Amino acid sequence: MNVRAIDFVAIHVADMKRSLAFYGDVLGIVIPPDDAGHPMHHMWAELHTHPVTLALVHDPAHAGKGCGAALAVIDVAAAVAEVRAAGHPVVMEPFETPVCFMASIADPDGNILYLHQRKDGTAG
């Protein structure tokens, strides 16, 4: 596997509305308008923190337990196969969104890492 870049850093939050208020109002990060048509809007928000996106992920079970980096790879399915062949756990199997393919794995300490492949081929 060849990691090309970090596409985003994910922070797991227990309450999306509360977290959006903190990151937007207190920290002054630009919050994109809520796109009610986006299939994941209630559980995922990407904040404008260029060059790397900050993503808030509604995940109460992991809230407050660290952040996860999204590693840009050429092929998520192949990367998951490599991780599995090396004996490491796959936390979330590959899935497709309108803009990417993604899966999550755990490092030896249980930290979440996302394997991420943008459909437009960009990274970082």
N, C-alpha and C positions, 0 to 999 in steps of 0.2 A: 504494500500500500504506500502511496506517496501523498502525504498531506500537502496541499497546495497553499493554504492560507487559513486564517480564522475568519469565518463568515459572520458569526455573531457570538455574543456571550449571553447565556440564558440565566435569569434569576428566577428561582421558583418562589412563587408567592401564594399566600393563603387566601387573600381577598384582592381580586383584580381592581375593583373600583378604588379601594383604599390605596393600593400601590400606585395606580395611575395618578392619583391626587398627589402623593408624595413626590414621585419622580417629576411630575409636571409643575406643580405649584411650589414645592419646597426647593427642588434642585434646578428648576427652570429648563428641563429638557423638553424639546419640542415633541408633543404627543400628536401623532397623525390623527385626523378625524376618524371616528369610529365608522367603519364600513360594515353596516349591518348585513351586506351581502356576502362578506367574507365568511367562509364556513367555520373559521376558528376564532372569530372576533371575541367571543366570550371567554376564551381560554388562552389567547395568545395576543400580545401587542408588541409591535416592533417600534422602538423609539429612535429618533433621529440623533445618533451620536457618531457621526462619521469620523473616521473611515470604517469602524466596526460597529455594527448594529447592536443595540442592547435590547434583548427580547425579554418580556415578562411572561412567564408561563404559569397559568393557574394550576398549581400542583401542591395542595395542602400537605400531602405526605412528605414532601421534600422541602417545604418552605423553611427558610432559615438554616438550612443545612449545607450551604455553599452554592456555588455557581457552576454552570456547565458551559464549556466552550464547544462551539460547532466547528469541527474540522472539515474543511473543504476537501472532498475527494473526487476522483474522476467517476467512480462507479460505486454507489452505496451498497448494492447487493454483493459485489465482489469484496468490498472492504469488510462487510459483516461476515462473509465466509472466511476471510483471513483471520479475523478476530476469534471466531468460533473454532477454527482449526488450531489456533494457538492455545485453546483451552480457557479463554476468558468469556465472561458472561455477556450475553446480549440482553439488554434490559427491555428494549422495545424493537420489535421486528421492523424492517423497512416498510415505509408507507409513502404514498404520493400525495402532495398538495398541488394546488394549481400552479405553483412556481418552482417546486423542488421535489426531491426525493430525500428522505431522512430516516435515520434509525438512531437508537441510543445504546451505548455500551457503558460498562463500568470499568474504571481502572482498578488496580489491586487494592486501593483503599476504599472503593465504593463510590468514588466521585463520578458523576455522570458526564459523559462526553457524547456529543452528537456527531454522527457522520452525516455530512450534508453535501448534496449535489444539486446545484442550481440548473434548471432546465435550459437557461440561456448560456451555460458554459462558463460564466464568470465565477470568480472566487475573490474573497477578501473584501 
